[in-house]
Amino acid sequence: MADLHRVLVLAGGLSPEHEVSVRSGLRVAESLRRLDVEVQTADVDAALLGRLAADPPQAVFPVLHGAPGEDGVIREVLEISGVPYVGARPDACRAAFSKPIAKSLVAAEGVPVPRGVTLPKAAFRDLGARELVDRIAAALGLPLFVKPDQGGSAFGAAPAATAEELSNALVSSFAYGDTAMVEERIDGTEIAVGVVDTGDGPVALPPVEIVPDGGVYDYSARYTAGRTEFFAPARLDGAAAGAAMDAALTAHRALGLRDLSRTDMIVEPSGRVVFLEANVAPGMTETSLFPMALQAAGMDFGITCRELAHRALLRG
C-alpha cells in the first residue's frame, strides 16, 4: 500500500469566499504537518498547471469554496492533469453547486425540500419587478427566504417577511449571481450534517445545531467567533437525529458525492427534516461545522484529513 508523504492543499480562489478558503486551507495544512506529512499550499492561478506538471504531489486536497472550487472546474483540471484529489468528481460538483438541481435530485429520493421558485434577473426586468414580486409572495406566502442559485457562505442570502423585504432581498441576491431562489421560510432547528468516507463507505456524522445570535446564519454569524452558538451533537431527540443523518446520506448518494460533504437542513418541531443544500467542500475553519461534527463523533481532524488524502492517493 502506498504511503502518503506529500500533499498539495489548494486554497484561496477568486470567489467572495476567498478569505474563508484561505483559513480553511491553513487549518488543513497545519493539521497534516503535525502528522509528519509534507504539505505545500497553492492558490488557483496561472502557475498552478506548471506546478502540477513539474512537481506533481501525491494528492491534492482542494479547500476552495465557491466557484471554481465547488462547481467542478478545478476538479476537471486535476482530472486532465492526472493528479489524484480529495472530494467529489466534476459532474457531482456541478450537480451540488446548482442549488435548484441539487434540490430536485434530493427531492426525487423522498427527502422533503422547501416549496419555491427559481428565476433569473431578466425575468424581473422583462415582466415587471413589482408585479412578479407580488405574484411570488401570493403564491408561496410570507415569510420567504432568498438566496443565489449558486455559491455559499450565505453571500446574497436574506429572509423576507414583507413584499418590500422580498424586493430588497432579490436585489442583494442578484449582486452575487444572475439567478435567485425564493423559498418558503422553514421554521425549526437549523442543523448541518457532515458525511465522511475514509474507505468503508459514507458515514453520517452527528448533526450540529446552529443558533445565531441575530436569528439568521449569515456570513458574519458563520465566521465571527461568538456570534453563533453551536451544539454538537444537536439537541434533537433520537428519531429526529437519525432522520437527519439518513437525509444527509441520501443527499450524498443522490448527488454522487465522494469522500466528504456537508448537508444543511431544518428540523421542524414535528421532527420532519427539510433539505436546504449540500456542500462538496465544507469549511474547515475554527468556527466551521464539519470539524465540529468530526469532534462530536470522536474523530481526530488531522487524522481524518490524512485518511482522505491517502484514499485519494490510492485511487490515483
C-alpha positions, 0 to 999 in steps of 0.5 A: 500500500502506498504511503502518503508523504506529500500533499498539495492543499489548494486554497484561496480562489477568486470567489467572495469566499476567498478569505474563508478558503484561505483559513480553511486551507491553513487549518488543513495544512497545519493539521497534516504537518503535525502528522509528519506529512509534507504539505505545500499550499497553492492558490488557483492561478496561472502557475498552478498547471506548471506546478502540477506538471513539474512537481506533481504531489501525491494528492491534492486536497482542494479547500476552495469554496465557491466557484471554481472550487465547488462547481467542478472546474478545478476538479476537471483540471486535476482530472486532465492533469492526472493528479489524484484529489480529495472530494467529489468528481466534476459532474457531482460538483456541478450537480451540488453547486446548482442549488435548484438541481441539487434540490430536485435530485434530493427531492426525487429520493423522498427527502422533503425540500422547501416549496419555491421558485427559481428565476433569473434577473431578466425575468424581473426586468422583462415582466415587471419587478413589482408585479412578479414580486407580488405574484411570488409572495401570493403564491408561496406566502410570507415569510420567504427566504432568498438566496443565489442559485449558486455559491455559499457562505450565505453571500446574497442570502436574506429572509423576507417577511414583507413584499418590500423585504422580498424586493430588497432581498432579490436585489442583494441576491442578484449582486452575487449571481444572475439567478435567485431562489425564493423559498418558503421560510422553514421554521425549526432547528437549523442543523448541518450534517457532515458525511465522511468516507475514509474507505468503508463507505459514507458515514453520517456524522452527528448533526450540529445545531446552529443558533445565531445570535441575530436569528439568521446564519449569515456570513458574519454569524458563520465566521465571527467567533461568538456570534453563533452558538453551536451544539454538537451533537444537536439537541434533537431527540433520537428519531429526529437525529437519525432522520437527519443523518439518513437525509444527509446520506441520501443527499450524498448518494443522490448527488454522487458525492465522494469522500466528504460533504456537508448537508444543511437542513431544518428540523421542524418541531414535528421532527420532519427534516427539510433539505436546504443544500449540500456542500462538496467542500465544507469549511474547515475553519475554527468556527466551521461545522464539519470539524465540529461534527468530526469532534462530536463523533470522536474523530481526530481532524488531522487524522481524518484529513490524512485518511482522505488524502491517502484514499485519494492517493490510492485511487490515483 
